[in-house]
């Protein structure tokens, strides 16, 4: 059975500002990629539209937990449709307060973003209407959370 769960989603934040050893601020992508899970791993598989390129799992700001970022370089086919895929540790998703996504530029035509979650046979769908987002406000909020 698939449930629909609405989370606060932010999109199109493609880079974060960091300082390098020379003290010059630079904008660099933040990427962590997990290996494919083995049978005993406690991981959650996330699958979404191929136009979604990056996913950020953000914990509550006050709890001191680290967030998780993953690029969606792995693709798969589900029911004949291409899907981007990544793996997130179950505790990271369990503690998530927000989910943030990046998309290809051409994804401006997307009306919704669906993220399918699969964990040990339990499935859910995280869904949100893209047209409800205001890009500038969304980007500013997402950057402020970093």
Steps between C-alpha positions, in 0.01 A plus 500: 500500500634844406433794729538867415703700749550874456831643617640848461697481174740758358660477157758635258769582754798375304795618704612614843767756586813373674840648578810341357850503648581824319211676674313573177131410517399258225175337403534124477248216475462285809482132410504176696426175319424177681592161355219267404356337812576141589241267652582584864526878465242726662436726204204670340478507121372828355379513139372807318458675165815491281496882493577502873879498520580537868325433829573648843365348822501764772460427873336743744732798546520475877592135547863516382461209257668513162301512179550272203549595135507271200520550130254294300745368244358148516200432281260210501174401333180457701186383320663592168578858609853636560567611859800658673605305808710545812543328835473677835580351839176423681598708808569805278152483348341410832635825650419714195300817546533617141583363159659728240546426129689638202371460144627539145420840348249339265304375801314830521212317333462253787168546677570262784797327655439147624766321700437131554643357821572129543625356828482129580181456302333815639426755229381858508485793263617849590309739275483875461370731230790684341289790379428590864866588545635849454852443366674803652342458843567127493866544409553761770338283768701195399829692504414653836472151648860414409 
